[in-house]
C-alpha cells in the first residue's frame, strides 16, 4: 500500500470534542474526524470552495478530496443519527499559516 501524501491544512482546530448532553458520558460512543476531513468540510461548506480549489490548496488530487469529504459526511452523520461524540484529531497533515498558500 502506498503511503499517504501529506495534506496541507490552514486551520488547526486545537482540542475539539463535541458530545451530546442527552447521554451519560460512560454510555457514549464516539467517532474520530481526522484533521484533513475537518479542513475539507470547513473549506467546502463554510468557505464555499469547490473541490478543485481545495485540492490545489491542500496539495492533493481532487479525487482524494471527494473521498475525504464523503468519509467526513459519513462520520458526522453517524454521530448525529446515533447520538455519538465527535473528536477531531490526527491525520497526515502539515499545518501551514495563511500567508503560505
C-alpha positions in Angstrom: 0.0 0.0 0.0 1.3 3.4 -1.0 1.9 5.9 1.9 -0.5 8.8 2.3 0.6 12.1 0.8 0.8 14.9 3.4 -2.2 17.2 3.3 -1.6 20.9 3.9 -4.2 22.5 6.2 -4.5 26.1 7.4 -6.9 25.6 10.3 -5.7 23.9 13.5 -8.7 23.0 15.5 -6.8 22.6 18.8 -8.6 20.4 21.3 -12.1 19.9 19.9 -14.6 17.4 21.1 -18.4 17.7 20.7 -20.6 15.4 22.7 -24.4 15.1 23.1 -25.6 16.1 26.6 -28.6 13.8 26.4 -26.4 10.7 27.2 -24.2 9.9 30.2 -20.5 10.1 29.3 -20.0 6.4 30.4 -22.6 5.3 27.8 -21.3 7.5 25.0 -19.6 6.2 21.9 -17.7 8.4 19.5 -16.3 9.0 16.1 -12.9 10.5 15.2 -12.8 13.1 12.5 -9.3 13.4 11.1 -7.8 16.9 10.7 -7.9 16.6 6.9 -11.6 15.7 7.0 -12.3 18.7 9.3 -10.3 21.0 6.9 -12.1 19.8 3.8 -15.5 20.3 5.4 -14.5 23.7 6.5 -13.3 24.8 3.1 -16.2 23.2 1.2 -19.1 24.2 3.4 -18.0 27.4 5.1 -15.5 28.9 2.7 -17.6 27.8 -0.3 -14.6 26.4 -2.2 -15.1 23.8 -4.9 -13.2 20.5 -4.8 -10.6 21.6 -7.4 -9.7 24.7 -5.3 -9.5 22.7 -2.1 -7.3 20.1 -3.8 -4.9 22.8 -5.0 -4.7 24.4 -1.6 -4.2 21.1 0.2 -1.8 19.8 -2.5 -3.6 16.6 -3.1 -5.6 15.2 -6.0 -9.2 16.2 -6.5 -10.5 12.6 -6.3 -8.8 12.4 -2.8 -10.8 15.5 -1.7 -14.0 13.7 -2.9 -13.1 10.6 -0.8 -12.2 12.7 2.3 -15.4 14.7 2.0 -17.5 11.5 1.7 -15.8 10.0 4.7 -16.3 13.1 6.8 -20.0 13.3 5.9 -20.5 9.6 6.9 -18.8 10.2 10.3 -20.7 13.3 11.1 -24.0 11.7 10.0 -23.3 8.6 12.1 -22.6 10.9 15.1 -25.8 12.9 14.7 -28.1 10.0 13.9 -26.7 7.6 16.5 -26.0 10.2 19.2 -22.2 9.9 19.3 -19.4 12.3 20.3 -17.2 13.8 17.6 -13.5 14.2 18.3 -11.2 16.0 15.9 -7.6 14.7 15.8 -4.9 13.0 13.8 -4.3 12.5 10.1 -1.2 13.0 7.9 -1.4 16.8 7.8 1.0 19.7 7.8 -0.3 22.9 9.4 0.6 26.0 7.4 0.0 29.7 8.1 -2.5 31.6 6.0 0.4 33.5 4.4 1.8 30.3 2.9 -0.8 29.3 0.3 
